[in-house]
Amino acid sequence: MEKILRIDERESGNVTVVSLMGRMDASSSPEAEAGMSRLISSGSRRVVVDMSGLDYISSAGLRVMLASLKKLRNDGGQLVLVGLKPEIRKIFEIAGFHRIFTIYPTADQALHSFDTIV
């Protein structure tokens, strides 16, 4: 069976870019949560989550993103989102999360933002 969520990670300087592809729902969110927790526990403090390959996110997926944001902020870190397709952005807006998260159109813009964020 094909995985419904694929998670890739790469480093860009001192920023970790996490790419989510597929569907982030109740069955795949635990894997995403485990990956984000491992990343934060290993010391990543600047995280860009690229959602350009994400086709669907449920409330379980939203909870994972919010929990990750809170953990990073509590540890003095930052998490920004990029590449939200219109249907994913609409879900963030309905939940009011567009006011909680910093969202950029592209990963490059997000990566450059870390140069200006102190």
C-alpha positions as MATLAB code, in Angstrom:
seq = 'MEKILRIDERESGNVTVVSLMGRMDASSSPEAEAGMSRLISSGSRRVVVDMSGLDYISSAGLRVMLASLKKLRNDGGQLVLVGLKPEIRKIFEIAGFHRIFTIYPTADQALHSFDTIV';
ca = [
       0.000    0.000    0.000;
       1.310    3.434   -0.909;
       1.955    5.808    1.965;
      -0.601    8.575    2.158;
       1.923   11.007    3.649;
       5.517   11.442    2.618;
       7.863   13.490    4.779;
      11.231   14.700    3.523;
      13.764   16.759    5.449;
      16.707   18.811    4.290;
      18.999   21.370    5.845;
      19.467   24.831    4.384;
      22.097   26.552    6.476;
      20.796   26.545   10.042;
      17.180   25.971    8.945;
      15.482   22.591    8.600;
      13.020   22.350    5.716;
      10.352   19.691    6.174;
       8.334   18.855    3.056;
       4.938   17.232    3.503;
       3.390   15.469    0.512;
       0.076   13.680    0.232;
      -2.588   13.591    2.917;
      -2.175   14.528    6.570;
      -5.167   12.992    8.316;
      -5.966   10.938   11.411;
      -4.069    7.904   10.137;
      -0.933    9.757    8.979;
      -0.713   12.525   11.576;
       0.976   10.359   14.247;
       3.888    9.776   11.855;
       4.147   13.515   11.195;
       3.955   14.265   14.910;
       6.710   11.746   15.672;
       8.902   13.261   12.954;
       8.390   16.813   14.164;
       8.994   15.817   17.802;
      12.219   14.029   16.842;
      13.347   17.081   14.872;
      12.683   19.446   17.775;
      14.236   17.057   20.317;
      17.382   16.831   18.168;
      17.860   20.594   18.469;
      16.299   22.077   15.332;
      15.111   25.580   16.232;
      14.383   27.085   12.823;
      11.902   25.007   10.849;
      10.193   25.656    7.519;
       7.302   23.306    6.738;
       6.761   23.147    2.985;
       3.154   22.177    2.323;
       3.223   22.646   -1.457;
       2.868   18.874   -1.917;
       0.093   18.505    0.652;
      -3.297   17.696   -0.862;
      -5.326   17.455    2.351;
      -5.027   18.287    6.040;
      -7.532   17.280    8.716;
      -8.025   18.631   12.209;
      -5.554   15.974   13.392;
      -2.956   17.430   11.040;
      -3.714   20.948   12.244;
      -3.165   19.794   15.836;
       0.248   18.362   14.906;
       1.285   21.659   13.344;
       0.024   23.686   16.315;
       1.732   21.402   18.848;
       4.997   21.641   16.882;
       4.746   25.428   16.751;
       4.156   25.617   20.511;
       7.072   23.278   21.293;
       9.432   25.283   19.131;
       8.291   28.630   20.533;
       8.681   27.311   24.079;
      12.247   26.343   23.208;
      12.994   29.718   21.609;
      12.551   28.419   18.082;
      10.478   29.357   15.067;
       8.291   27.442   12.649;
       6.964   28.928    9.434;
       4.755   27.435    6.750;
       5.164   27.747    2.996;
       3.453   26.699   -0.203;
      -0.114   26.309    1.019;
      -2.412   25.383   -1.854;
      -5.666   27.379   -1.872;
      -7.689   24.506   -0.381;
      -5.128   23.998    2.423;
      -4.932   27.739    3.115;
      -8.737   27.847    3.367;
      -8.650   25.166    6.086;
      -6.038   27.203    8.001;
      -8.220   30.310    7.629;
     -11.397   28.549    8.780;
      -9.514   27.314   11.866;
      -8.041   30.786   12.442;
      -4.543   29.324   12.177;
      -3.493   31.832    9.512;
      -3.284   34.323   12.397;
      -1.112   31.995   14.501;
       1.385   30.813   11.904;
       3.746   32.843    9.768;
       3.012   31.803    6.175;
       5.127   32.535    3.105;
       4.404   31.681   -0.533;
       7.775   29.952   -1.082;
      10.522   28.244    0.886;
      13.064   30.771   -0.446;
      11.063   33.664    1.011;
      10.796   31.854    4.345;
      14.517   31.064    4.395;
      15.359   34.722    3.711;
      12.981   35.771    6.516;
      15.171   33.993    9.065;
      17.972   36.386    8.157;
      15.790   39.259    9.371;
      14.084   37.553   12.326;
      16.025   37.991   15.545;
];
